[in-house]
């Protein structure tokens, strides 16, 4: 039985050269040994508002970056480079991220 063009197309491997869109959720926080005056100010404010059970506050940054990449691994590599070169100061900050398909 001869294959139709539609059947042959269904059996092809997915196109890995077309970029997909990925969503990176990035958290940047101060390293534990770095003082956090902004966190201390928030802590004081919370205490003044009656939230006396709050023991400590650390302030950080949350970023969402949507990027095009041909694979999740390539997207993760790009996000790691973004963090190391611009988004986080490696001397005083650390970062974590996850990359998922963008909707």
N, C-alpha and C positions, 0 to 999 in steps of 0.2 A: 504494500500500500504506500503510495507517495505521500510525503509530508507536505502539508500546506505551509504557506508563509507564516500564518498565525501560529501553527504548532512549533515551527522552528524558532520563532521569536520567543515563545514561552519557555524554551529549553536553554536559552542563552544565559550566561552568567550575568549578574547585575552589573550595571555600568559603574565602575569605581573611579572614573575620571570626572564625572559630573559632581560638582560640590553639593553637599547637603548642608543644611543649616543646623548649627549646634548652639545650645544655650549653656554658657558657663556661669555657674554661681560661685562667686569668689568671696571668701571671708579673710580680711586682713586684720590682725590683732597685734598689739604690742607684745613683745617677749615678756615673760614673767618678771625678769630682773629690771625692767624699765619702769620708772615711776609713771603714773598716769594721773596728772593733775585734773584732766577733764573728768575722768572716772570718779576722782575724789569729790569734785564739785557736784556731780550727779548724786553721789552717795549722800552728801550733806543736804541737798535739796530733798531727797527722798525722806531722810530723817525728819526734816522740818515739816514735811507733809504728813508725818505720822507713821511712816513705814519703817519703824524702828527695828524690825526683824531683818532688814537688809544688812548683810555683813560686809560686802565688798561689791564694787562695780568696776568693770574694765570696759572702756569704750573702744570700738573698732570701726571698720568700714565694711559694707556689704556692697558688692557690685554684681550686676548682671551684664554679660557681654554676649551678644549673638554674633556668630561668625560662620563663614562658609569654609568648609574643608571637605576633602574627599573621604576622610575616615575619622573616627573618633580619636584614634591614637594621634593623628596629625593635629587635630583640634586641641587635644590635651597638651601636646608639645608647644603649640602656639600660645596657649593660655599660660603655661609655665614661663615662657619667655617674656610675656607681657608683665607678669607679676615680678619677675626678677629684674626687668629693665625699667619699669615705670610704676606699676601699681603698688608695690611694697618696697619699703626701705629695708634691705636685708640686714642692716646693722642693728636696727631696733624692732623690726616687725617680722612676723611669720605669717604665712598664708596657707589656706587650704582651699580646694575647689573641687567641684564635680562638673562633668560635662555630659549633657543628655541631648537627645534629638530635640530640636526646636519644633514647636507646633505652629 
